[in-house]
Amino acid sequence: MPDGNPFQIVAMIPAWESGAIDLLDSQIRAESGDGGEVDKVELCYAKGVLFILDITSVSGTSPTLDMAIYAKMGGYYFRLLQFTQKTGVFSGARFIRRDGASFTDAITLLSSVPTPTASSAYVKDGMPWSSTFVVAYNIGGTFAPGDPGPPPVPAEGFTFSVKAIPLHF
């Protein structure tokens, strides 16, 4: 039998966080869409998740960015939270926990992830969630006319990233 304690913990992640998980990497986006599903088991077991939105550059005339985060359960998606509409460079976070019991609106299960529209930010507490999340975003604003025709992409653009930090306290 080898020497030492077989139950000894050699390295351990702090109980309050497991590190940042990229839901959307930092890049310029000029059209509405979603980042696709990100499946990370660390998110499933978290008591709360801190979602960080980092907008590093903005272009265009009167650009707007609406962003929502959806969780997937079975074949359905439901909106966990939405950031308030952004129009410029921004770095901030929203927190959601799964041990509360307050809801600000009804839970709507969807068969696909919709493009979010402008609305006030809200958080659903006490929601179970799986390990799969999707970030959906809608980019709008006044589009600049092309010369002689329309530009190949809208004049509005945001360079941004979204990260999730699972919290275990």
C-alpha positions in Angstrom: 0.0 0.0 0.0 1.4 3.5 -0.9 2.4 5.8 1.8 0.3 8.8 2.7 -3.4 9.5 3.4 -5.5 8.3 0.4 -8.2 10.8 1.4 -6.0 13.8 1.6 -7.1 16.9 -0.5 -4.2 18.1 -2.5 -5.7 21.1 -4.2 -9.1 22.7 -3.8 -11.1 25.5 -5.5 -12.3 28.1 -3.0 -15.8 27.5 -1.9 -17.0 30.9 -3.1 -16.2 30.6 -6.8 -15.1 28.2 -9.5 -13.6 30.7 -11.9 -15.1 32.5 -14.9 -16.8 30.6 -17.7 -16.9 32.3 -21.1 -20.5 32.4 -22.4 -19.5 34.8 -25.2 -15.9 35.6 -26.0 -14.9 39.2 -26.7 -15.5 40.2 -30.4 -17.3 42.7 -32.5 -20.9 42.0 -33.3 -23.1 44.0 -35.7 -26.2 41.8 -36.0 -28.6 40.4 -33.5 -28.3 36.7 -32.6 -27.3 34.4 -29.8 -24.1 32.9 -28.7 -25.3 29.3 -28.8 -25.5 26.8 -25.9 -22.7 26.7 -23.3 -22.9 23.5 -21.2 -20.7 23.6 -18.0 -21.5 21.3 -15.1 -20.1 23.9 -12.6 -23.1 26.1 -13.3 -25.6 23.3 -12.5 -24.4 23.0 -9.0 -23.9 26.7 -8.2 -26.0 28.3 -5.5 -25.8 31.5 -7.5 -24.2 32.8 -10.7 -22.7 36.2 -11.3 -23.1 37.2 -15.0 -20.6 39.8 -16.2 -21.2 41.9 -19.3 -18.1 43.8 -20.6 -18.7 46.2 -23.6 -15.3 47.5 -24.7 -16.2 49.5 -27.8 -19.3 50.8 -29.6 -19.8 52.1 -33.2 -22.6 53.7 -35.2 -25.3 56.2 -34.7 -27.6 55.7 -31.6 -26.6 52.1 -31.1 -28.6 49.9 -28.7 -27.8 46.5 -27.2 -30.5 44.4 -25.5 -29.2 41.2 -23.8 -30.9 38.3 -22.0 -29.6 35.1 -20.5 -31.6 31.9 -20.9 -31.3 28.6 -19.1 -32.2 25.3 -20.8 -34.2 22.6 -19.0 -35.0 19.6 -21.1 -36.0 20.9 -24.5 -37.2 24.3 -23.2 -35.5 27.6 -22.5 -36.5 30.2 -20.0 -35.2 33.7 -19.4 -33.2 34.0 -16.2 -32.3 37.6 -16.4 -32.0 40.6 -18.7 -29.5 43.5 -18.6 -31.0 46.9 -19.0 -30.5 48.3 -22.5 -27.0 49.5 -23.2 -25.9 52.3 -25.5 -22.2 52.7 -24.8 -19.1 51.2 -23.2 -20.1 49.3 -20.0 -18.7 46.9 -17.5 -21.0 45.4 -14.9 -22.6 42.3 -13.5 -26.0 40.8 -12.5 -26.4 38.1 -9.8 -29.0 35.4 -9.7 -29.4 32.9 -6.8 -31.3 29.7 -6.7 -32.3 29.6 -3.1 -34.8 32.5 -3.0 -38.5 32.4 -3.5 -39.4 35.7 -5.2 -40.5 36.1 -8.8 -41.1 39.2 -10.7 -43.1 37.6 -13.5 -44.4 34.3 -14.8 -42.0 31.7 -16.1 -42.4 31.2 -19.8 -41.0 28.1 -21.3 -39.9 28.4 -24.9 -38.9 25.9 -27.5 -36.2 28.2 -28.9 -34.3 31.2 -27.8 -35.9 34.5 -28.9 -34.1 37.7 -29.8 -34.6 39.9 -26.7 -36.3 43.3 -27.0 -35.7 46.4 -24.9 -37.1 46.0 -21.4 -36.1 46.7 -17.8 -33.7 44.3 -16.1 -35.1 41.7 -13.8 -34.0 38.6 -12.0 -35.9 35.4 -11.2 -34.8 34.0 -7.9 -35.3 30.5 -6.7 -35.2 29.0 -10.2 -33.7 25.5 -10.7 -31.4 25.5 -13.7 -29.4 23.0 -15.7 -25.8 23.4 -16.8 -26.8 24.9 -20.2 -27.0 28.6 -20.8 -27.6 30.8 -23.9 -26.8 34.5 -24.2 -29.2 36.2 -26.7 -28.7 39.8 -27.9 -30.4 42.4 -30.1 -28.4 45.2 -31.7 -30.4 48.2 -33.0 -30.0 51.9 -33.8 -30.0 54.3 -36.7 -28.2 52.7 -39.7 -25.9 54.9 -41.8 -26.7 55.0 -45.5 -24.2 53.4 -47.8 -22.6 55.1 -50.8 -23.7 54.2 -53.4 -25.6 51.3 -51.7 -26.1 49.9 -48.2 -23.0 48.8 -46.2 -22.5 45.0 -46.1 -23.1 45.1 -42.3 -25.1 47.5 -40.2 -23.1 50.6 -39.1 -23.9 49.8 -35.4 -21.6 47.4 -33.6 -20.7 46.4 -30.1 -17.5 44.6 -29.0 -18.5 42.7 -25.9 -18.1 39.5 -23.9 -20.3 37.7 -21.3 -18.8 35.6 -18.5 -20.5 33.5 -15.8 -18.9 32.9 -12.4 -20.6 30.1 -10.4 -20.8 30.9 -6.7 -21.0 28.2 -4.0 -21.5 30.0 -0.7 
